[in-house]
Amino acid sequence: MTGAPHPGPGVADLATGVRAGELDPVELARTALDAADGLGTALGAFLTVDRLGAIEAARSIDRRRRAGDPLGLLAGVPVAVKDNILVRGCRCTCGSRMLERWVAPDDAAVVSALRAADAVLVGKTNLDEFAMGSSTEHSAFAVARNPWDPSRVAGGSSGGSAIAVASRIVPAALGSDTGGSVRLPAAYCGVYGLKPTYGRLSRRGLVAFASSLDQVGLFARSVEDLALLLAATAVYDPGDSTSLAQAAFTAEEFAALRGRPLRVGLVRSDLHIRTAGFSPRASAEPRPEGRGSVQTDQRLVAESADMADATTAAARRLAEAGCEVIEVEVPSPDQGVAAYYLIAAAEASANLARYDGVRYGLRRGGEGGIDDLWESTRREGFGPEVKRRIMLGTFALSAGYYDAYYDKAQRVRTVFRRQVEALLERVDALLLPTSPTTAFPLGERLDRPLSMYRADVYTVLANLTGGPALAFPAGLDGQGLPIGLQLVGRPMGEAVLLELARRHAEALGGELPAPPLHA
């Protein structure tokens, strides 16, 4: 990647140009809107394009600039928003027939923050239905296609937002991350994706899937742009009981880490990463008997040698950039994944009970009474993946099974969180893949849900523990597809992750070039 071109005008460049009067926010908006209508539609990235709202917002920004009024951090920057985050006056479908015609009455807290920073919202992006999926193939309206290879998935559930940023339609976008739904598409599409600390970005106005795991996340094409987007959206919200009072983030936090020694833990586990050609200092703890065996290593290396090589290379780059790299082991990763899927399904079952045909959204049947109304509405309104998770979650919460499944999963989550917290007392961040493989072909896993869920095996760690995690591009594989790795940090440690990703990008020689399909 040495000599790779800069990813094009980003958040900082555009906002600076608008404030200086060198760029016209109306023209920026029109360019983004045209690309969203054209390439965005072809790739299945957008479900709604808000041309009138975006142009009016851009004109207002231009009038204020001409009047000499100060402009916000994101002045005139076109931004896309995942379609499970409320934008006043726009449809919020959640990728589901259940909410196909529902119009949001108010802005989500993060959308209000974007408006306060003078961003221009160009539209709502595609997603797996109710954010349940890892490929954005479960949308009721369009299949999302990877701009690097349209025959492959874009990742999910925030696939539309990742496509919009990767294909240069917009320089930044919002997504949501319940078990990796920002980081996975960021990795597959070759951009940066941040899941902040739980509570750092308000969840008010994010349609609930699994409330103890859901978060608003961020996409951008450079670390610096991601830091600006976080600074604009990390605002304490008294209307959200999970919002952190110390939520604010500033660019100074990021800049203060330049040159500071940082310690990175290269993760090894049953999901072993090959470290041939690089020997980080071994951790103090001996490897448990039978863990990381030659057979396990070879099986996973055969599945994705490029991923293993990229992780090794990234660790080497960080070491050369002055970081101390040691091998560490995440305890009980398989139990963590099992706990995640039980908890997420149980909370989804409870949250989606509100879609009953009575209060809002789709309404079908009713001739046979209330039971007929509920059954007909939910049968026609929900897709197969949502139904699958509702049934699993309802079973886990049912009498006689609650203690055996949901309660036990929560206990495992607590133990898992404490183990990871103890691990992060020894290092500043963990380095591991975002997914076991690069983007897989469309349709390959649709009829194999367990195989689809395996794509999240590395990402759920951060959702269970509540800490921040950052997916970053680490080059291209042998087929020309982006390889995405991941940094996981301590709560409120976003600045450390951003600095490590910045050092890696510098050592790599720049960001990835534009994908074959780009605006």
Summary of the structure (lengths in Angstrom):
residues: 519
radius of gyration: 21.9
end to end distance: 21.7
largest distance: 70.4
contacts: 2065
relative contact order: 0.15
helix: 41%
strand: 14%
